[in-house]
Every structure is written in structure tokens, then in C-alpha cells.
């Protein structure tokens, strides 16, 4: 038996939690967070790279650039479906180390590819797809952390893991514009590339957008392998976890989490390119990182608020906030290339990112509560053993649902950039896409209120 395997894990027992569980859970959480941050950084690195490709001689159309921005979302979301079930099969420690180490492939690949303007577009598409490794990690990371914490602290733990992990989106959009301006790795990092703008030549090391993450990924992989734990109580086969596909609340929460996290990651991926197209006189990389930063920090706060007020109530208000913010974005955008206010556009997007972050946390707070309540209702009056088994089963199902809903929601990283691109191609502006998003949020409000938030709701949470 591995020394990293914990055979007895009872976080709902106060004496166990205070004496042993809390410290062990915290150690696993604080190793998980930087690994997840790096995963998000690699997943979203193309949102920054695409803005710079034309500057150094890559001749891609706006539609091709939107494809490079969107494809990591497509592959990441698809990988999340599989990653959702990996922790109970492989163990949280093993899978965190393996999935984090896999990020080295796209990080090194991008660093090599962008150094040659003759690199073919199909190669760039493949590298964009490989960045989906980073997107996949979220599903397994959240499922893993959910096993370690009791019901009363899940909102906090999942909010910290996801919120600080989500900071990877902001970090990549802040760090990459800095590190591509000098030779971070000296001769080992390759020669500079020439950037010509308004007749002025500058040097750029765009390869650092990939290479800068390599040492941190290697370190995080080692920390996960030697510092985390596997839980025997989390072990489950795929067939045991597949019961979630029969659960109504799994599909309802997929819809709601697509509205929150799908919006966060989709807006994050497309924000720099949308700024560049709508406000060509503004440098998007001066502002783009702020949106994901606001969303990530709001997620941390949203987890704590949801523990106190209840996830459903907070989710309902977050969707109302998001609708108001999108209406504000529409109001401040240029119409037919004329008018518009960047300041108004920017602050409405900050409000929108805040709404997505709060909603990310509140929906994830709802999931474990829903499944624990459902299993405890079924075990009511059947004795202590049945009650204890209900908690174990609820944790396994809840973890699988956390992963699977995150997989479905991650398609937002593909659909939102592509919706912008399609709307601009067909109508000349992204307005039609934004109106569609509002319609989707209205449906999320209806589901949240009817199923979870209203008085006498069938599953209050």
C-alpha cells in the first residue's frame, strides 16, 4: 500500500476533522491551487499569443485568429468529460501529477512554433488543441478537493481552489506581455523576433509565452507527486460514477454552470481580441488581464458568501447582475464602427466578470449540497450504517457531477469567441451574440428559481 494513500477519511466527524483532517485537507488544497493556476495559464495562453502573431509576420485573418482562441476551449471541454472520472480511478495525487506534467507539451510546443513565421497554420491549430490539457485539469482538480472537505466547508474549499486557480487566466494575460519583451532565458530561449509598428522596429521574444511556464510546471508536478494524498474512500470505477447521467440535477446544474463558468472562461478567452476589434486605438493587453482577475477574486468571495446565504439565492442574483452588465456592454459599444465609450465598455465587462465569478462559486456550492441532501433523504430512518453510506455515495456522485458540469460549461471557451466571430462576420458587430447570451441567462434564472431558490422548492440549497 502506498504511503500516500489514506484509508480512513471522515471529514464530517468533528473530532477527526479537527485532529487530523483539516491540516491534511489544507496541504492538498494548497498544492492543488498553483497546479490549477498553471493549467488555466496554459489553457488561455492563446488569448494573448493571437494578438501578437500579426505583429511578427504571421498573416492570419480575424476568423483564423478567433479559431486559435476558441480551439483550446473545445478540446479542454472535451477532455474535462474524461478527466471528471479520473480521480476515483487513479487517485487524486497521481492524477494531479500526471495532468500537470502534461502541460509541458503545449508550453514547449508553442515556444518552438512561434519562432518561425513559416510554421503552418495546421501546426498552430494542433498546438491550440493541445492547450486543452490545461482546461481538462479543472474537472479532476475540483473533484479531488471536494473529497477532502466536509459539507460546511465545501464552498470555501472549492471557491479557493477554483478562484485562485482561475487567476491563471489573469496571470497569463498579465505576465506574457511582460516576458515577451526581453530574453528571459538568454541564448537558451532562442533569438528575438522583429515587431514593426508605425515604422518603428522592436524586438519580441514571443516564444517566452510558452517557455516561461516550463520550470513552474515541472516544480508543481513534483510537489503534487510527493506532497498530496490519495483517498481510499474516493475510489470508484467509471460504472459506479456513471450513475450521475441518470440524475436530473446533474443536467440542470450543467445548464446553470454553463451560464456562470462558461461565461467566465469564454469572455476571458475573447476579451483581448474583442477590445482590439471594437476599439482599435486601445492596446488590449493593457486591460485584458483585469477581467479574469476580477472574476477569479469574485469566485473566492462567492464561495464564502454562498456558505452563509445558500448557493441558489446567490446564483439567482448573479445571473441578474450578468444580464444588467451585458446590457451595459451593448450600450457602450461602437455602432457601425462609430461612437462608443471604452471606459463604459470596460467597466461593464468588469461587472460582468464579477457576476460570473460569484456565480461560479455559488453553483459549485449547490452541487455537493444537492447530492448529499438527496442521499440523506433516501437513507432517512434506515439506521446509522445507511446514513454513513449515504455520505460516501453522495461525495462520490457530487465529485463526479462537479467534474462533469465543469466539462459541459467549458465549451463556453469555444462558443463565446466563435459566437463573436460569427456575429461579426454576418452582421458586422458582436451585438447579436450578446443578445443570445442574455436569453440564455434568462433561462438560467427560471431554472434556479423554480428548482432551487423559491419557497417550497423541491431541492432548496
N, C-alpha and C positions, 0 to 999 in steps of 0.2 A: 504494500500500500504506500502511495506517495506521501512524503512528509508534508506536502502542500494540501492534502485532502483533509477536510473537516467532516467528521462522521456525524456529529451531533450539533445541530443548529436550531435553536428555539428562540428567535428574536421576540416572539410575543410573550415569553415568560420574563417578567421584570427582573428577577434575580439573575438569570442567565445574561440578560441584556446588559445590566449594569456591571457585572463582574467580568465578563469575557466578550460578549457580542459587540458592544458599542465600539471598543477600540479596534477590534478586527475589521468590522464593517468600515470604519473610518479609514483605515490603512488601504483597504481595497478601493474605496471611493477616491482617495487622493492620488492613487496610481492610475486609476481609470480616467480621471479628468484630463491630464495632459495627453494621454494616448488618444482620447476622443478629440481634443483640440487639434492635434496634428492631423487626424483623419479628416476633419472638416476643412482644414487648411489645404490639404492636397485635393480634396473634392472640389473646392471652389477656386483653385488657382487659375483656371482658365478665364474666370471673370476678369482677372487683371491682365493675363497674358494677351487676350484677344485685342485689348485696347492698344497694345504696343506693337503687335505684329505689323500693321501697315507702316508704322514709323521706321522700321528697319528693312523694309523692302518686300514683305510678303503681300502679294496682290490678291486679296480675297474680297469678295463682295460683302455687303452688310448681312445678307442672308447666310452666307457661309460662316461669317463670324458668329451669328446667332446660333448656328448649328453647333459650333465648337463650344459655345457657352452652355448649350442645352444638353448635349450628349452625356456629360458626366452625371447629370440628373437622371437620365433614362437608365443608364447602367447601374448607378448607385441604388436607385429604387428597386430595380430588378434583383440585385444582389441582396438587398435587405430581406426579401422574401425568404431566401435560403438562410441568411445569417440569423434570422429570427429564431431558428430552431437549433442553432449550433451549440449554445452554452450548455443546455441539458445533455447534449450528446458528447461533446468533447471536454466540457468543464470550462468555467469562466477564465481561469488563469491561462490555460493552454490556448484557448481561442483568442483571448485578448493579445497574447504574444504573437500568434500566427498572423492574425488580421492586421496588427500594427506593422509587423515586419514586411507585409506585402506592399505597403505604401512606398517602399524603396523603388519598386519597379517603375511606376509612373513618374516619381520625383527625378530619378536619374534619366529616364527616357526623355522627359521634357527638356532637361538641361542639355542633352546632346542634340535634340532635334532643332531647337530654335537657333542654334549656332550657324545653320546653313540655310540660306533663303531658298535653296533648291530642294529642300525637304518637301516631298509630295504631300498634297492635301490629304490623301488617304492615310498616310502615316500620322498626320495630326489628328485625324478622326479616331484612329486606333488609340492614341495616347489619351485623347479626351475620354474615350470609353473606359480605359484602364484607371482613370482617376475615380471611377465609380467604386473602386476598392474602399476609398475613404468614406463614401456615402453609405456603403453597406455596414460599416463598423458600428454605426449608431444603434442599429437594431439589436445587435448582440450585446453591446455595452449597457444599454438600458435594461435589457432583460436580466443581465448578470447582476447589476446593482440592486434591482428590485428584490432579489432573493435575500439580500443581506439585511434589509431593514424591516422593522415592524410597521404595521398599518399606520400608526400615528405619526411616523417619521418619513413615510414614503414620499410625500410631497416635497419635503425638504431635500431628501437624498436625490430623487430624480431631477428636481429642479437644479440642484448644484451640478450634477453630472452633465445634464443636458445644457444648462445655461452657460456654464463655464466652458463646456465642450463646444457649444455653438460659437463661442468667442473666436474659434479658429477661422470663421468666415471674416470677421473683422480684422483679425491679426494678419491674414494673408493679404487683405486689401490695404493694410497699413504698412506692413513690412516689405512686401515685394517692390513697391515704388521706391523704397529707400535702398534696398540691397542691389538693385539693378544699376545703380549709379556709380558703383566702384567695384574693383576686383577683390571681392571678399576672400576668395581662395587663392589669390595670386596666380601664378602660372598654371597651377593645378586646375583652375576653373575655366581655362580657355581664354581666347582673345576677345577683345571688346568688339561690339558691332557699332556701325555708324548710324546715327539718327540725324536726319536732316529735316529742319522745320524752319520755314520762312527764310531760307537761305543760310541758316546757321547750323553748323555741324556739331553734334555732341556724341560722346561715347556712351554706350549702353552695354551692360552685361546681362541681357535678358535670361541667359542660362541660369543665373542665380535664383530665378523664380522657382526652379526645381531643386537645384543643388542645396539651397540654404536649409532645407528641411531634413536632409540626409543624416547628419550627425544626431539630430534630436530624435528622429525616428529610431535609429539604432539604440540610443540610450533608453528610450521609452520601452522598446521591445524587451531589453534586458531587465528593466525594472518590473515589467509585467511577469516575466518568466520566473524571477527569483523572489518577488515581493508579494504576489497575490495568492489567493487560495481558490481551490475547487470545493464545492459543497456537495456532499453525498446526497443530501435531501433534494438537490436540484436536478439530479439525474432523471432523464426521461427519454424514451425513444420518440422518433418522429410520430409514430402512430398514436402514442399517448397524448402528444401535444396537438395532433390534428383535430382533436375534438372541438377546438375553437371554431372551426369552419361551420359547425352546427349551431353556434351560439349567436343569437340575434344581436346581442350587444357588441360583439366583435365587429360586425359590419356597420352598425350605427356609429361606433367610435372611429372606424376607418374614415367615414364621411366627415365627422367633426374634426378629426386631427388633420385631414387634408386641408380643411379650411384654415387651420392655425399654422401648423408646421409647413404644410405645402406652400402656404403663402410666404412664410418667413424665408424659406430656402429659395423659392422661385424669385421673389423680389430681390434677394441678396445677389443671386446669380446675374440678374438682368439689370440691376441698378446702374452700374458704371456705363454700360452701353446705351441705356435709355437716356441718361444725362447727356452723353456725347452727341446723340442724335437730336434730342429735343432742345438742348442748349449748347450749340457747338462752340461758343466762346468760353465755356466753363471747362476747366480741367477736371474730369470726373474722379480721378484718383485722389484729389484733394478732399473729397467728400464721401466717396462710396463706402469707406470702412465704417463710417459713423452709424449707418442704418443697422447693419448686423450687430454692432456694438450695443446699441440701444435695445435691440430685440433680445440679445443674449442676457444682458443685465436684467431686463424686464422679466425674463423667464425665471431667474433666480428669485426675484421678489414675488413673482406669481405663484411659485411653489409654496412659499411661506404663507401668503395670503389665502391660498386655497385650503391649506391645512386648517385655517381658522374659520373661514366663511363657507367652505364647501366648494368643490370643483365646478359643479353645474352652474351655480349662481355666477361665479367669476367668468366662466366660459360664455354665458349669455351676454354679459356686459362687454366682454372683449370683442365679440362679433359686432355689437352695436358701435363700438369705438372704431372698428376697422371700416365699417360702412361709411361713417362720417369722414374718416380720413381719405378714403378713395374719392368721395365726392369733392373733397378739398383739392386733391391732386388734379382731378378733371378741371376744376375751376381755374387753377393757376397754370395749367399747361398752355403752350402756344397753340393757336388755332390756325391751321394752314400756314404754319411757319411764322406767324405774326403774333406779336404781343406775348403774353405770358409773364410770369414772375418766378424767377429761380428761387428766390427766398421763400415765397409761399409754397412752391412745389416741394422744396427741400424739407420744410418744417412739417408739411402734411405727411410726407413719407416717414419722417421720424415718428410721428404719431402713429402711423400705420405699423411701423416696425415694433413699436411699444405694444400695440394691441396684439400682434402676432405672438410676441414673446410671452405676454401674460396668458394668452390662450393656450400656448404650447404647454405651459406648466399646469394649467387648470384641467385640461383634458387628460393629461397623463396622471393627474391626481385622481380623476374619476375612475380610471380603468381598474386599478387594484381594489378600490372600494366596491365597485360593482360586482366583481367576481367573488370577493370574499363574502359580501352580503348574500349573493345568490347561493353559494355553497353552504353558508351557515343556516340559511333558511331551510335548505334541503335536509340538513343534519339535525335540525331542531327536534328535541325530545328523543334522540336516539342514543344518548349516553356520551360519556367523555371521549371514548375512543373515536366515535364518529365525528365529534367536534374537532378533535385534533387532526384527523384525516382530512376534514373539510378545509382546514387552514393550509395543509400541504398541497392539496389539489388546487385550491384557489390560487396559491402562489405560482404554481406551475402554469396554470391557464392564464393568469394575469400577466406573467412574464412573456408568454408566447404572444398574447394579444398586444402587449406593448411593442414587441418587435414587429409583428405583422402590420399593425396600424401605421407604424413609422415607415414601413416599406411602401405601403399604398400612398401615404402622404408625400413621400419623397418624389413621386412623379411630378409634384409641383415644380421641382427644379428643372424639369424638362418642359412642362406645358406652359408655364408663365413666360419664359423667354420666347418660346415658339409662338405663343399667342400674340405677344408684342410684334414679332416679326411678320406673322401672317396678317395681323390687323394693319400694320404699316404698309405692307405690300398691296393689300386690297383696297384700303381706304385712305392711305396717306398719313394716318395717325394711329396711336395706340388706344384711342378712346373706346373703340368697340370692345377690345379685350377687357378694359377696366369695368365697363358696364356689365359684362358677363361675370366678372368676379363678384360684383355687388349682388347679382342674382343668386350666386352660389351661397354667399354669406346669409342671405335671407332664408334660404332653405336650412342652413345650419342653426339659425335662431329658432326656427319652427321645431326642429328635431330636439334641440336641447330643452326648450321649454316644455314640450309635450311629454317627453320620456323621462326627464331628469329634474327639472327645476320647478315645475308648477306644484301647487298644493295638491297633495294626494297623487303625486307622480308615481308610476309603478316601480321605479328604481331611484329613489332620492339619493343623491350623492354630492 
